[in-house]
Amino acid sequence: MANTTRGEAAIHVEGREVLLRPSFDALVRAEEELGSLFALVERAGESQFRLGEIAALFWHCLAQPGLVTREEIGEAVLAMGLAKAAHPLKLLLTQILRGR
């Protein structure tokens, strides 16, 4: 379902696959909450990215906002663990850096 060449990723939330799409609007909303996207990428590269930041970025990048709650996204990230969450996170951050 996810088009990785467009920077999309998918995660499982509450037994369903949820599409994450780093659109301009989504990234602006994420930046308003989390601060500079460049700083976000730097923190990720230095292993300083926090669990709440991962959940927030995923939540802002939902292709279908309102499909799941922010709390459900956080619980899904916790359930998959940081190692598994790193894959969709890497796809989103790569899209932020490279663009389309």
Buried (B, 14 or more C-beta within 10 A) or exposed (E): EBEEEEBBBBBEBEEEEBBBBBBEEBBEBBBEEBEEBEEBBEBBEEEEBEEEBBBBBBBBBBBEEEBBEBEBBBBBBEEBEEEEBBEBBEBBBBBBEEEE
